[in-house]
Structure formats: C-alpha cells, structure tokens
Amino acid sequence: MTPTVDERLASIVRSLTEVILPHLPPEASLAQEQVQLSIGHLQILRAQLDAVPAHEREELADAIAIAKALIAGVSGEANTSAAIRDLSALAYGADGSDVRGQTAAINKAVDALVRAVSADGADGAKVALSAIILAHEAARVDKDRRWFLPFGFDTMEPAA
C-alpha cells in the first residue's frame, strides 16, 4: 500500500526529530536550528495540505484582480503600453489550468509594469499604480496572515 502524502510528511518529521536532530553535535547550533525550522515547515504543510489548492486558486484570483485593475488604471508610452498588453494577455488568458505558473507569470508581469511605468508612465500613472497595488495587497496580506494564524506567527485576532 502506498503511504499518503500526510504519512510521508509525518515520516520525514519523525526521522528528523528522532534520528537526525539527536545526533547533531551540540556545537552544530546552526544545523540544529535548520532541522527544527524544517520540522516546523513540514508540520505546517501537513496541517494545510488539504486547503492548499483552494488557497492557491484564491491567490491566482487576487493576481488577476490586481492585474485587471492596473490595466484599467494606468497608461503611458511605449514601455508601459507593451507591459499593459503583456499583462492583459496573461490576466485575461488565465484559465486556472496551471494555477502556480499563471500566478507567477502575472506577478512577474505586474513587476514589469511597475518598471515600465517608472520609465514612461503617463502623468499620474505612478500614483495610480501605487494606490491600486496597495489597496489590493492590503487584502492579500490579511488573507496570508490568516493562512498562518493557527501557527502562532501573528498576533492578529481570529475572525469572529
């Protein structure tokens, strides 16, 4: 019988905790710290495993939303226009068939648009771009904080 992903992650945590960590010499404090960090990350992955696909789809939806707001909200000369065209193709072409890849591509295109607006954005484009990004990212940061809230990394109050 093939072990589940959760069982495999638990096995790695057990190996790191019961075999590797106890055999590291006391002077290897950095190695001990890194093993403990790895254990923590694996435990978080185990806890979030079932929710990851929905979380990643939500990240893609947020990337598409910020892209569309930027497309509608900024303009400029050749560099900015080209960056808007590239971003538009990605945002309007995203179909969720490669959630991680499409999210990464849109985020990279947003970065390219920021650089292009700095080079030749129309009057007010920098201000509009900043306002759009800050408004959208404030909501994304809140979602990301809530994603890690159960693990004690944040002092934000849980949603009522």
C-alpha positions as CSV (number, residue, x, y, z in Angstrom):
1,M,0.0,0.0,0.0
2,T,1.3,3.4,-0.9
3,P,1.6,5.8,2.0
4,T,-0.4,9.0,1.8
5,V,1.3,12.4,1.4
6,D,0.4,13.1,5.1
7,E,2.0,9.8,6.2
8,R,5.1,10.5,4.2
9,L,5.5,14.0,5.7
10,A,4.9,12.6,9.2
11,S,7.7,10.0,8.4
12,I,10.1,12.8,7.5
13,V,9.2,14.8,10.6
14,R,9.8,11.6,12.7
15,S,13.2,10.9,11.0
16,L,14.3,14.5,11.6
17,T,13.1,14.6,15.2
18,E,14.1,11.1,16.3
19,V,17.2,10.3,14.2
20,I,18.9,13.4,12.8
21,L,18.4,16.1,15.5
22,P,19.5,14.0,18.4
23,H,22.7,13.0,16.6
24,L,23.8,16.6,15.7
25,P,26.7,17.7,17.9
26,P,26.0,20.5,20.4
27,E,28.3,22.9,18.5
28,A,26.3,22.5,15.4
29,S,23.7,25.0,16.5
30,L,23.0,26.3,13.0
31,A,22.3,22.8,11.8
32,Q,20.1,22.1,14.8
33,E,18.2,25.3,14.1
34,Q,17.7,24.5,10.5
35,V,16.4,21.0,11.3
36,Q,13.9,22.5,13.8
37,L,12.9,25.0,11.1
38,S,12.4,22.2,8.6
39,I,10.3,20.2,11.1
40,G,8.1,23.3,11.7
41,H,7.6,23.8,8.0
42,L,6.7,20.2,7.4
43,Q,4.2,20.3,10.3
44,I,2.6,23.4,8.8
45,L,2.5,21.7,5.4
46,R,0.7,18.7,7.0
47,A,-1.8,21.0,8.6
48,Q,-2.5,23.0,5.5
49,L,-2.3,20.2,2.9
50,D,-6.0,19.8,2.1
51,A,-6.5,23.6,1.9
52,V,-3.6,24.4,-0.4
53,P,-5.4,24.1,-3.7
54,A,-8.1,26.5,-2.7
55,H,-5.6,28.9,-1.2
56,E,-3.6,28.8,-4.5
57,R,-6.7,29.4,-6.6
58,E,-7.5,32.4,-4.4
59,E,-4.0,33.7,-4.9
60,L,-4.5,33.4,-8.7
61,A,-7.9,35.2,-8.5
62,D,-6.2,38.0,-6.5
63,A,-3.4,38.3,-9.0
64,I,-5.9,38.5,-11.8
65,A,-7.9,41.2,-9.9
66,I,-4.9,43.4,-9.3
67,A,-3.7,42.9,-13.0
68,K,-7.1,44.0,-14.3
69,A,-7.2,47.0,-12.0
70,L,-3.8,48.0,-13.2
71,I,-4.7,47.5,-16.8
72,A,-7.7,49.8,-16.4
73,G,-5.9,52.3,-14.1
74,V,-2.5,53.1,-15.7
75,S,-1.3,54.3,-19.1
76,G,1.8,55.5,-20.7
77,E,4.2,55.5,-23.6
78,A,5.8,52.5,-25.4
79,N,7.2,50.6,-22.4
80,T,4.1,51.0,-20.4
81,S,1.8,50.1,-23.2
82,A,3.8,47.0,-24.0
83,A,3.7,46.0,-20.4
84,I,0.0,46.5,-20.2
85,R,-0.5,44.4,-23.3
86,D,1.6,41.6,-21.8
87,L,-0.2,41.8,-18.5
88,S,-3.6,41.8,-20.2
89,A,-2.8,38.7,-22.2
90,L,-1.9,36.8,-19.0
91,A,-4.7,38.1,-16.9
92,Y,-7.5,37.6,-19.4
93,G,-6.0,34.3,-20.6
94,A,-5.6,32.8,-17.1
95,D,-7.9,29.7,-17.0
96,G,-6.6,28.1,-13.8
97,S,-5.1,25.1,-15.7
98,D,-1.7,25.9,-14.2
99,V,-2.5,27.9,-11.0
100,R,1.0,28.3,-9.7
101,G,2.5,29.1,-13.2
102,Q,-0.2,31.6,-14.1
103,T,0.1,33.3,-10.7
104,A,3.8,33.6,-11.0
105,A,3.6,34.9,-14.6
106,I,1.0,37.5,-13.7
107,N,3.1,38.7,-10.7
108,K,6.2,38.9,-12.9
109,A,4.2,40.9,-15.5
110,V,2.9,43.3,-12.7
111,D,6.6,43.8,-11.7
112,A,7.4,44.6,-15.4
113,L,4.6,47.1,-15.5
114,V,5.8,48.8,-12.4
115,R,9.2,49.2,-14.0
116,A,7.7,50.4,-17.3
117,V,5.5,53.0,-15.5
118,S,8.6,54.3,-13.8
119,A,10.3,54.7,-17.2
120,D,7.5,56.2,-19.3
121,G,4.1,56.2,-17.4
122,A,1.6,58.9,-18.2
123,D,1.0,61.7,-15.7
124,G,-0.5,60.3,-12.6
125,A,0.3,56.7,-13.5
126,K,2.8,56.2,-10.7
127,V,0.3,57.5,-8.1
128,A,-2.5,55.3,-9.6
129,L,-0.3,52.3,-9.8
130,S,0.8,52.7,-6.1
131,A,-2.8,53.2,-4.9
132,I,-4.0,50.1,-6.8
133,I,-1.2,47.9,-5.6
134,L,-1.5,49.0,-2.0
135,A,-5.3,48.5,-1.9
136,H,-5.1,45.0,-3.4
137,E,-2.1,43.9,-1.4
138,A,-3.6,45.0,1.9
139,A,-6.4,42.5,1.3
140,R,-3.9,39.8,0.2
141,V,-1.7,40.4,3.3
142,D,-4.7,40.0,5.5
143,K,-5.5,36.6,3.8
144,D,-1.9,35.5,4.1
145,R,-1.8,36.4,7.8
146,R,-5.0,34.4,8.4
147,W,-3.5,31.5,6.5
148,F,-0.7,31.2,9.1
149,L,-2.7,32.4,12.1
150,P,-3.1,28.9,13.6
151,F,0.7,28.5,13.9
152,G,1.3,31.5,16.2
153,F,3.3,33.6,13.8
154,D,0.9,36.5,14.1
155,T,-1.0,38.3,16.9
156,M,-3.9,39.2,14.7
157,E,-7.3,38.4,16.2
158,P,-9.1,35.4,14.6
159,A,-12.2,36.2,12.6
160,A,-15.4,36.2,14.6
